[in-house]
């Protein structure tokens, strides 16, 4: 019988095999989203640990979002609600204008 970590590795490899590759535009957008999340969090005057604690998040989760990993449209929406802004306001920023 496979161990839990062996099963995790198999699942991860299957996930990666079926995950579409990001093209250059996708990678640029992912980086811009990460920068926007970080910028908004910094504008709150809180460091990662304090912001994470205040919003009942894990600091590592917030760190991943701010480095371009793990932020989905759903997590961005939740982040926006915690910041008191709409998704529209999140994306209506000069960072997203042009290429």
N, C-alpha and C positions, 0 to 999 in steps of 0.2 A: 504494500500500500504506500502511496506517495505521502510525503510529509506535507504539512501546511505550507511551508516555504516553497517546496517544489511545485505545489499546486498554484501558489501565488505567481511564481515565475512563468508557469504555463499560461495562466490567464493573462498576465501582462504581455507576453509575447503574442498571444492571439489578438489582444486589443491593438497592439502596435502594428500587427500585420494588416489589420482591417482599417486602421486609422488613415484617413487621407493625408497625403503630404501637403504641407503648407507651401504655397508659392511665395515669391518675394513680397507681393502686395499684402498677403495675409500676415507675414512676419512683421512687416512695417506697422500694420494695424495693431497687432498684438503688442508691439513695443509702445505704441502711442497710448493704448489703453492702460498699460502698466504705468506709464509716466503720469497719465491723468489721475489714476487712483492715488499714486504717491503724492502728487501735487495737492489734491483735495485733502488728503489726510494731513499733510504738512500745514495746509492753510487752517486746519482746525486747531493748530498749536500743540498737538499731541504727538508724542513719539509712538512708534509701533506698539510697544508694550501697553502703554496707557490706552491708546485707541482700541486695541484688541480687547483689553479687559473691559473697557466701557461698553463695547458693543457685543460682549460675550463671544468673542472669537478667539481663536488660537493665534498667537503672534506669528507662528510659522505659516499659517494660512495667509495672513495679511502680507507677510514677506513674499510668499509665492506670487500673490496677485501683483505686487509691486515690482516683481522681476519678470513678469510676463508668463507666469505658469498658473494654470488652474482657474483663471477667471472666465466664467461663462456669462452669457447674457443674463442668466438668472442671478448669479452672484453680483454682477454689476448692478442689476436692479435693486437687490437688497442693500448693497453699499450705498446707492443713491438715496434710498429711503432713510438710511441711517444718517446721511449727510444733509437730508432735507431738500434734496433736489430731484428733478425728474430725469429719466433717461435721456430725454430730449436735451435738457440742460447739460448733462454729462457730455454728450457728443457735440453740442453746440459750443465748441471751444476752438480757438485758432489752431491748436495742435492737429485737429482733424481736417483742416482746410487744405486743399491741394495735396500734393504728394509729399 
